[in-house]
Amino acid sequence: MGRKLTVNGAVHDVDVAGDTPLLWVLRDTLGLTGTKYGCGIMACGACTVLVDGAATRTCALPLDAIGEQQQVTTIEGLAGTSRDPVQKAWAELSVAQCGYCQSGMIMSVVALLAEHPDPSDAQIAAGVTNLCRCGTYQQVRRAIRRAAEATRDA
């Protein structure tokens, strides 16, 4: 049952069943509670993290789907990195209202900007499909543009 899992650059020995969703390993086993549970069917995106840089929904993704060599990055792993401009843009533009979906939304945006540093509206729509109950989509789009500018100017 025990296996290694690399999260935010640190290797962890986790002793959980392989069918345990990655979300619960992150939250309950490793104490990384920034990643949220939303729907349980990988539809809303609140549980999004990066797996080898790709936005990945984790609420129904079994731990066994993650290889021991793969790198998992949670919202906690962004601070102080080159991906931090997204979080800064979120704060500067007061994107979050209730904030519940925001960690997953930010992780999707980080993956989007890694692939498309100056994304078109169509690329944003295709790359950020997370749901926001508060409807902050226009603020999200503005924050994406600001983060893209900050990344280009850095």
Backbone as a chain_set.jsonl record, in Angstrom:
{"seq": "MGRKLTVNGAVHDVDVAGDTPLLWVLRDTLGLTGTKYGCGIMACGACTVLVDGAATRTCALPLDAIGEQQQVTTIEGLAGTSRDPVQKAWAELSVAQCGYCQSGMIMSVVALLAEHPDPSDAQIAAGVTNLCRCGTYQQVRRAIRRAAEATRDA", "coords": {"N": [[0.809, -1.2, 0.0], [1.952, 1.301, 0.721], [3.577, 4.08, -0.842], [5.536, 6.334, -2.874], [5.052, 9.823, -3.325], [5.393, 12.756, -5.066], [5.056, 15.993, -4.155], [4.751, 19.386, -4.589], [7.492, 19.552, -4.885], [8.546, 18.041, -2.825], [9.212, 14.775, -1.632], [6.966, 12.375, -0.553], [6.094, 9.718, 1.626], [3.351, 7.821, 1.295], [0.745, 6.047, 2.769], [-1.774, 4.791, 1.734], [-4.767, 3.418, 0.28], [-4.647, 2.495, -3.156], [-6.826, 3.249, -4.694], [-7.751, 5.516, -3.561], [-8.902, 8.793, -3.961], [-6.814, 11.32, -5.364], [-7.223, 13.917, -4.407], [-8.041, 13.539, -1.719], [-5.817, 12.358, -0.639], [-4.027, 14.467, -0.801], [-5.331, 16.414, 0.839], [-6.178, 15.072, 3.291], [-4.142, 13.232, 4.021], [-1.687, 14.542, 3.539], [-2.193, 17.079, 4.463], [-2.59, 19.355, 2.908], [-4.625, 21.678, 2.371], [-5.477, 23.6, 0.57], [-6.414, 22.852, -1.909], [-9.598, 22.208, -3.084], [-12.69, 20.385, -2.434], [-15.327, 19.963, -4.64], [-17.41, 18.896, -6.503], [-17.129, 16.114, -6.826], [-17.163, 14.638, -9.139], [-15.316, 15.406, -10.985], [-16.04, 17.649, -12.479], [-16.387, 20.397, -11.818], [-13.95, 21.656, -11.192], [-12.823, 22.695, -8.843], [-11.024, 21.149, -7.5], [-8.618, 21.189, -8.849], [-5.227, 20.587, -9.61], [-1.751, 20.724, -10.562], [-0.325, 18.239, -12.552], [2.626, 17.157, -13.497], [2.72, 19.629, -14.725], [0.312, 19.858, -16.101], [-3.076, 20.861, -15.923], [-5.112, 19.202, -13.7], [-7.875, 17.467, -12.586], [-8.815, 16.291, -9.417], [-10.633, 15.054, -7.654], [-11.864, 12.612, -8.162], [-9.845, 11.137, -9.141], [-7.87, 8.368, -8.973], [-5.203, 7.618, -6.702], [-3.432, 5.718, -7.733], [-3.335, 6.405, -10.403], [-1.407, 8.258, -10.646], [1.913, 8.391, -11.374], [4.927, 7.376, -9.678], [7.071, 8.952, -10.407], [5.972, 11.267, -11.287], [5.249, 14.769, -10.949], [3.444, 16.575, -8.647], [1.751, 19.584, -8.22], [0.385, 21.79, -5.966], [-1.817, 24.488, -4.97], [-0.497, 25.546, -2.804], [2.117, 25.207, -3.529], [2.783, 27.206, -5.316], [3.553, 29.758, -4.412], [6.086, 32.195, -4.431], [7.257, 31.286, -6.762], [7.875, 31.2, -10.348], [5.34, 31.121, -11.205], [3.847, 32.639, -9.595], [2.876, 35.23, -10.437], [0.231, 34.884, -11.276], [-1.26, 34.466, -8.925], [-0.735, 36.945, -7.738], [-1.963, 38.709, -9.56], [-4.591, 37.925, -9.17], [-5.045, 38.817, -6.55], [-4.519, 41.606, -6.788], [-6.595, 42.419, -8.467], [-8.808, 41.734, -7.057], [-10.23, 39.278, -7.513], [-11.467, 37.014, -6.327], [-14.563, 36.182, -4.775], [-16.398, 34.54, -2.934], [-14.373, 32.747, -2.956], [-14.023, 29.991, -2.976], [-13.693, 28.376, -5.307], [-11.36, 29.311, -6.302], [-8.625, 28.398, -5.92], [-8.439, 26.12, -7.549], [-9.126, 27.306, -9.979], [-6.999, 29.103, -10.334], [-4.884, 27.269, -10.617], [-5.58, 26.081, -13.053], [-5.26, 28.293, -14.707], [-2.515, 28.781, -14.45], [-1.512, 26.511, -15.786], [-2.585, 27.012, -18.322], [-1.258, 29.443, -19.058], [1.354, 28.54, -19.151], [1.314, 27.015, -21.415], [0.234, 28.751, -23.312], [1.447, 31.69, -23.454], [0.427, 34.22, -24.106], [-2.574, 34.191, -24.198], [-5.386, 33.749, -26.393], [-8.86, 34.775, -26.471], [-10.355, 32.522, -27.108], [-8.573, 30.466, -26.447], [-8.419, 30.862, -23.703], [-11.076, 30.299, -22.98], [-11.19, 27.592, -23.688], [-9.18, 26.502, -22.112], [-9.664, 27.105, -19.448], [-11.997, 25.863, -17.764], [-13.223, 25.798, -15.38], [-15.768, 26.034, -12.875], [-17.448, 28.788, -11.405], [-19.304, 29.735, -8.782], [-19.937, 32.281, -7.984], [-19.693, 33.774, -10.225], [-17.422, 35.171, -11.276], [-16.206, 35.48, -13.737], [-15.468, 37.529, -15.604], [-13.661, 39.06, -14.108], [-11.756, 37.086, -13.722], [-10.826, 36.731, -16.332], [-9.654, 39.251, -16.766], [-7.627, 39.108, -14.83], [-6.124, 36.993, -15.846], [-5.12, 38.184, -18.154], [-3.562, 40.232, -16.973], [-1.694, 38.711, -15.511], [-0.448, 37.387, -17.611], [0.776, 39.555, -18.905], [2.524, 40.397, -16.861], [4.176, 38.181, -16.671], [5.363, 38.169, -19.19], [6.734, 40.59, -19.086], [8.594, 40.146, -17.157]], "CA": [[0.0, 0.0, 0.0], [2.774, 2.498, 0.787], [4.253, 4.485, -2.064], [6.059, 7.692, -2.868], [4.305, 10.823, -4.078], [6.107, 14.026, -5.038], [4.114, 17.115, -4.132], [5.412, 20.677, -4.37], [8.931, 19.339, -4.844], [8.942, 17.176, -1.71], [8.783, 13.383, -1.758], [6.222, 11.911, 0.627], [5.68, 8.327, 1.691], [1.932, 7.785, 1.645], [0.258, 4.696, 3.016], [-3.222, 4.795, 1.512], [-5.19, 2.53, -0.803], [-4.409, 3.052, -4.483], [-8.043, 3.808, -5.283], [-8.09, 6.759, -2.858], [-8.734, 9.947, -4.844], [-5.665, 12.164, -5.075], [-7.668, 15.045, -3.582], [-8.076, 13.182, -0.3], [-4.433, 12.149, -0.227], [-3.469, 15.802, -0.59], [-5.97, 17.101, 1.965], [-6.25, 14.331, 4.548], [-2.886, 12.579, 4.363], [-0.575, 15.494, 3.534], [-2.596, 18.327, 5.114], [-2.582, 20.469, 1.96], [-6.065, 21.927, 2.256], [-5.789, 24.642, -0.402], [-7.175, 22.221, -2.979], [-10.947, 22.045, -2.53], [-13.672, 19.438, -2.958], [-16.493, 20.677, -5.148], [-18.518, 18.11, -7.032], [-16.884, 14.683, -6.709], [-17.207, 13.964, -10.448], [-14.311, 16.067, -11.809], [-16.715, 18.547, -13.409], [-16.367, 21.823, -11.471], [-12.58, 22.151, -11.22], [-12.325, 23.204, -7.556], [-9.974, 20.242, -7.044], [-7.549, 21.177, -9.846], [-3.804, 20.749, -9.295], [-0.93, 20.432, -11.73], [0.412, 16.981, -12.57], [3.632, 17.4, -14.535], [2.396, 20.885, -15.389], [-1.014, 19.837, -16.712], [-4.207, 21.026, -15.01], [-5.694, 17.879, -13.483], [-8.907, 17.426, -11.548], [-8.353, 15.217, -8.534], [-11.609, 14.541, -6.69], [-12.189, 11.218, -8.466], [-8.653, 10.557, -9.761], [-7.228, 7.501, -7.976], [-3.773, 7.785, -6.48], [-2.711, 4.819, -8.637], [-3.218, 7.031, -11.726], [-0.244, 9.141, -10.588], [3.158, 7.633, -11.301], [5.831, 7.825, -8.618], [7.993, 9.949, -10.95], [5.243, 12.473, -11.657], [5.313, 15.899, -10.031], [2.155, 17.197, -8.344], [1.877, 20.922, -7.644], [-0.873, 22.325, -5.439], [-1.815, 25.946, -4.804], [0.532, 25.874, -1.813], [3.413, 25.133, -4.173], [3.006, 28.304, -6.262], [4.117, 30.967, -3.796], [7.513, 32.416, -4.604], [7.743, 30.676, -7.999], [7.593, 31.984, -11.551], [3.892, 31.052, -11.425], [3.237, 33.533, -8.618], [2.145, 36.369, -11.008], [-1.205, 34.6, -11.354], [-1.823, 34.766, -7.61], [-0.647, 38.387, -7.533], [-3.015, 39.334, -10.366], [-5.859, 37.619, -8.493], [-5.16, 39.707, -5.386], [-4.583, 42.997, -7.239], [-7.889, 42.684, -9.102], [-9.873, 41.246, -6.16], [-11.021, 38.331, -8.292], [-12.275, 36.1, -5.506], [-15.647, 36.639, -3.929], [-16.387, 33.566, -1.842], [-13.033, 32.203, -3.025], [-13.954, 28.539, -2.895], [-13.205, 27.773, -6.557], [-10.209, 30.048, -6.812], [-7.355, 27.666, -6.01], [-8.515, 25.307, -8.764], [-9.115, 28.219, -11.121], [-5.619, 29.589, -10.473], [-4.061, 26.185, -11.142], [-5.901, 25.96, -14.475], [-4.665, 29.445, -15.386], [-1.067, 28.547, -14.504], [-1.279, 25.555, -16.879], [-2.902, 27.715, -19.571], [-0.198, 30.4, -19.391], [2.565, 27.794, -19.493], [1.147, 26.559, -22.797], [-0.092, 29.91, -24.153], [1.839, 32.861, -22.661], [-0.433, 35.353, -24.453], [-3.717, 33.428, -24.709], [-6.542, 34.376, -27.026], [-10.106, 34.511, -25.741], [-10.729, 31.125, -27.365], [-7.682, 29.609, -25.652], [-8.847, 30.994, -22.306], [-12.336, 29.565, -22.833], [-10.922, 26.157, -23.781], [-8.235, 26.067, -21.097], [-10.144, 27.366, -18.086], [-13.403, 25.45, -17.766], [-13.657, 25.705, -13.987], [-17.014, 26.718, -12.551], [-17.427, 29.75, -10.298], [-20.687, 30.004, -8.381], [-20.112, 33.724, -7.823], [-19.703, 34.371, -11.552], [-16.34, 36.147, -11.408], [-15.51, 35.155, -14.98], [-14.841, 38.717, -16.212], [-12.483, 39.362, -13.294], [-10.781, 36.033, -14.016], [-10.235, 37.047, -17.635], [-8.753, 40.4, -16.562], [-6.461, 38.631, -14.075], [-5.316, 36.207, -16.778], [-4.403, 39.153, -19.001], [-2.536, 40.895, -16.159], [-0.634, 37.736, -15.216], [0.283, 37.164, -18.872], [1.634, 40.742, -19.085], [3.588, 40.374, -15.837], [5.096, 37.11, -17.018], [6.124, 38.618, -20.369], [7.579, 41.725, -18.701], [9.586, 39.731, -16.135]], "C": [[0.853, 1.265, 0.0], [3.454, 2.784, -0.539], [4.721, 5.909, -1.931], [5.203, 8.583, -3.753], [5.057, 12.135, -3.945], [5.109, 15.16, -5.191], [4.884, 18.37, -3.765], [6.915, 20.517, -4.155], [9.422, 18.446, -3.723], [8.39, 15.767, -1.931], [8.153, 12.956, -0.442], [5.987, 10.418, 0.503], [4.226, 8.338, 2.144], [1.484, 6.334, 1.75], [-1.257, 4.722, 2.959], [-3.528, 3.844, 0.366], [-5.023, 3.241, -2.144], [-5.628, 3.649, -5.14], [-8.518, 5.068, -4.551], [-7.896, 7.933, -3.814], [-7.562, 10.825, -4.39], [-6.052, 13.347, -4.193], [-7.587, 14.715, -2.104], [-6.688, 12.846, 0.227], [-3.801, 13.504, 0.086], [-4.022, 16.436, 0.676], [-5.809, 16.345, 3.288], [-4.916, 13.719, 4.971], [-1.755, 13.587, 4.491], [-0.924, 16.845, 4.16], [-2.56, 19.546, 4.211], [-4.028, 20.802, 1.597], [-6.433, 23.057, 1.306], [-6.592, 24.116, -1.573], [-8.53, 21.823, -2.4], [-11.732, 20.914, -3.189], [-14.868, 20.244, -3.425], [-17.634, 19.749, -5.501], [-18.348, 16.599, -6.877], [-16.918, 13.927, -8.031], [-16.282, 14.64, -11.463], [-14.926, 17.029, -12.84], [-16.478, 20.026, -13.093], [-14.974, 22.441, -11.475], [-12.047, 22.701, -9.917], [-11.12, 22.399, -7.077], [-8.749, 20.22, -7.966], [-6.18, 21.432, -9.233], [-3.049, 20.559, -10.603], [-0.263, 19.074, -11.539], [1.347, 17.075, -13.777], [3.256, 18.611, -15.378], [1.026, 20.956, -16.018], [-2.094, 20.002, -15.646], [-4.951, 19.701, -14.925], [-6.692, 17.943, -12.34], [-8.725, 16.154, -10.731], [-9.413, 14.559, -7.661], [-12.012, 13.095, -6.934], [-11.016, 10.506, -9.135], [-7.934, 9.687, -8.736], [-5.721, 7.755, -7.888], [-2.962, 6.927, -7.443], [-2.557, 5.388, -10.044], [-2.013, 7.963, -11.796], [1.005, 8.283, -10.423], [4.083, 8.212, -10.242], [6.82, 8.874, -9.107], [7.289, 11.256, -11.318], [5.306, 13.511, -10.541], [3.919, 16.495, -9.873], [2.433, 18.556, -7.717], [0.495, 21.384, -7.218], [-0.754, 23.845, -5.333], [-0.742, 26.373, -3.8], [1.923, 25.916, -2.431], [3.725, 26.279, -5.124], [3.746, 29.49, -5.667], [5.625, 31.028, -4.012], [8.093, 31.781, -5.853], [7.447, 31.598, -9.171], [6.099, 31.981, -11.868], [3.138, 32.016, -10.517], [2.527, 34.738, -9.234], [0.643, 36.129, -11.13], [-1.852, 34.926, -10.021], [-1.8, 36.268, -7.341], [-1.725, 39.121, -8.312], [-4.378, 39.112, -9.721], [-6.082, 38.597, -7.33], [-5.324, 41.162, -5.824], [-5.952, 43.356, -7.799], [-9.073, 42.197, -8.266], [-10.814, 40.281, -6.881], [-11.973, 37.532, -7.415], [-13.398, 36.819, -4.792], [-15.73, 35.663, -2.758], [-15.033, 32.859, -1.791], [-12.932, 30.699, -3.106], [-13.336, 27.906, -4.136], [-11.835, 28.29, -6.967], [-8.91, 29.278, -6.871], [-7.339, 26.792, -7.259], [-8.457, 26.151, -10.02], [-7.687, 28.715, -11.378], [-4.728, 28.5, -11.062], [-4.336, 25.971, -12.632], [-5.268, 27.088, -15.273], [-3.147, 29.286, -15.492], [-0.74, 27.594, -15.653], [-1.532, 26.218, -18.234], [-1.752, 28.628, -19.99], [1.129, 29.711, -19.704], [2.514, 27.341, -20.951], [0.946, 27.721, -23.766], [0.223, 31.185, -23.369], [1.015, 34.119, -22.934], [-1.722, 34.777, -25.049], [-4.79, 34.294, -25.355], [-7.772, 34.099, -26.167], [-10.533, 33.054, -25.921], [-9.859, 30.164, -26.553], [-8.037, 29.678, -24.17], [-10.109, 30.172, -22.077], [-12.11, 28.056, -22.85], [-10.069, 25.657, -22.619], [-8.69, 26.237, -19.669], [-11.643, 27.1, -18.062], [-13.954, 25.29, -16.352], [-14.941, 26.508, -13.783], [-16.823, 27.63, -11.347], [-18.864, 30.105, -9.962], [-20.971, 31.493, -8.247], [-20.083, 34.458, -9.168], [-18.611, 35.401, -11.786], [-15.574, 36.001, -12.722], [-14.847, 36.365, -15.651], [-13.595, 39.131, -15.435], [-11.377, 38.337, -13.555], [-10.069, 36.355, -15.326], [-9.267, 38.229, -17.519], [-7.484, 39.966, -15.827], [-5.547, 37.785, -14.963], [-4.49, 37.136, -17.65], [-3.28, 39.838, -18.205], [-1.375, 39.949, -15.857], [0.202, 37.455, -16.46], [1.242, 38.34, -19.126], [2.805, 40.711, -18.101], [4.637, 39.315, -16.158], [5.968, 37.521, -18.212], [7.127, 39.698, -19.995], [8.702, 41.348, -17.732], [10.92, 39.384, -16.741]], "O": [[0.494, 2.229, -0.676], [3.855, 1.873, -1.264], [4.351, 6.612, -0.991], [4.697, 8.156, -4.79], [5.332, 12.581, -2.832], [4.415, 15.276, -6.201], [5.582, 18.409, -2.752], [7.529, 21.233, -3.365], [10.609, 18.123, -3.674], [7.25, 15.594, -2.361], [8.721, 13.147, 0.634], [5.713, 9.91, -0.585], [3.908, 8.804, 3.238], [1.82, 5.505, 0.904], [-1.937, 4.682, 3.985], [-2.646, 3.507, -0.423], [-5.235, 4.449, -2.245], [-5.501, 4.47, -6.049], [-9.565, 5.622, -4.884], [-6.832, 8.058, -4.421], [-7.352, 11.039, -3.197], [-5.281, 13.737, -3.316], [-7.111, 15.531, -1.315], [-6.413, 13.03, 1.413], [-3.128, 13.669, 1.104], [-3.26, 16.943, 1.499], [-5.358, 16.913, 4.283], [-4.599, 13.694, 6.16], [-0.955, 13.514, 5.424], [-0.035, 17.672, 4.366], [-2.504, 20.672, 4.707], [-4.578, 20.27, 0.633], [-7.602, 23.439, 1.241], [-7.371, 24.857, -2.172], [-8.6, 21.18, -1.353], [-11.479, 20.539, -4.334], [-15.368, 21.105, -2.701], [-18.699, 19.798, -4.884], [-19.343, 15.878, -6.804], [-16.725, 12.711, -8.053], [-16.451, 14.462, -12.669], [-14.392, 17.198, -13.937], [-16.377, 20.835, -14.015], [-14.835, 23.636, -11.737], [-10.899, 23.145, -9.88], [-10.287, 22.912, -6.329], [-7.925, 19.311, -7.864], [-5.994, 22.36, -8.446], [-3.652, 20.266, -11.636], [0.299, 18.799, -10.479], [0.904, 17.07, -14.926], [3.449, 18.617, -16.594], [0.609, 22.035, -16.437], [-2.039, 19.364, -14.595], [-5.368, 19.143, -15.94], [-6.374, 18.424, -11.252], [-8.507, 15.075, -11.283], [-9.109, 13.579, -6.982], [-12.457, 12.416, -6.009], [-11.172, 9.395, -9.641], [-7.437, 10.201, -7.734], [-5.067, 8.066, -8.884], [-1.913, 7.359, -7.92], [-1.726, 4.9, -10.809], [-1.635, 8.409, -12.88], [1.135, 7.54, -9.45], [4.026, 9.405, -9.946], [7.363, 9.621, -8.293], [7.951, 12.247, -11.627], [5.401, 13.179, -9.359], [3.287, 16.875, -10.858], [3.246, 18.672, -6.8], [-0.448, 21.372, -8.009], [0.312, 24.407, -5.587], [-0.151, 27.444, -3.938], [2.812, 26.59, -1.912], [4.819, 26.328, -5.686], [4.498, 30.161, -6.374], [6.341, 30.048, -3.803], [9.315, 31.737, -5.999], [6.839, 32.655, -9.001], [5.643, 32.756, -12.709], [1.927, 32.187, -10.656], [1.612, 35.254, -8.592], [-0.137, 37.081, -11.091], [-2.886, 35.593, -9.983], [-2.75, 36.806, -6.774], [-2.34, 40.053, -7.792], [-5.222, 40.008, -9.725], [-7.178, 39.131, -7.159], [-6.173, 41.876, -5.291], [-6.418, 44.482, -7.621], [-10.215, 42.246, -8.722], [-12.034, 40.447, -6.858], [-13.154, 37.395, -7.735], [-13.219, 37.919, -4.27], [-15.181, 35.94, -1.691], [-14.592, 32.425, -0.727], [-11.834, 30.175, -3.292], [-12.529, 26.985, -4.016], [-11.22, 27.754, -7.888], [-8.137, 29.485, -7.807], [-6.326, 26.731, -7.956], [-7.824, 25.773, -11.006], [-7.233, 28.737, -12.522], [-3.898, 28.786, -11.925], [-3.406, 25.705, -13.394], [-4.791, 26.872, -16.387], [-2.562, 29.625, -16.521], [0.2, 27.836, -16.411], [-0.776, 26.007, -19.183], [-1.318, 28.593, -21.142], [1.942, 30.253, -20.452], [3.537, 27.291, -21.634], [1.426, 27.684, -24.9], [-0.654, 31.711, -22.683], [0.921, 34.993, -22.071], [-1.942, 34.862, -26.258], [-5.061, 35.414, -24.921], [-7.724, 33.282, -25.247], [-11.02, 32.429, -24.979], [-10.353, 29.163, -26.033], [-7.966, 28.672, -23.463], [-10.204, 29.433, -21.097], [-12.764, 27.322, -22.109], [-10.217, 24.513, -22.189], [-8.164, 25.584, -18.767], [-12.451, 27.996, -18.308], [-15.024, 24.715, -16.157], [-15.164, 27.527, -14.437], [-16.126, 27.284, -10.394], [-19.563, 30.712, -10.774], [-22.117, 31.922, -8.381], [-20.416, 35.641, -9.233], [-18.858, 36.415, -12.44], [-14.402, 36.369, -12.794], [-13.761, 36.228, -16.214], [-12.587, 39.51, -16.031], [-10.199, 38.689, -13.602], [-8.845, 36.259, -15.412], [-8.185, 38.208, -18.107], [-6.388, 40.41, -16.168], [-4.324, 37.858, -14.84], [-3.3, 36.903, -17.863], [-2.171, 40.0, -18.715], [-0.211, 40.341, -15.938], [1.42, 37.302, -16.373], [2.39, 38.13, -19.517], [3.946, 40.972, -18.481], [5.831, 39.523, -15.945], [7.168, 37.249, -18.233], [8.24, 39.725, -20.52], [9.634, 42.121, -17.513], [11.849, 39.02, -16.021]]}, "num_chains": 1, "name": "protein.A"}
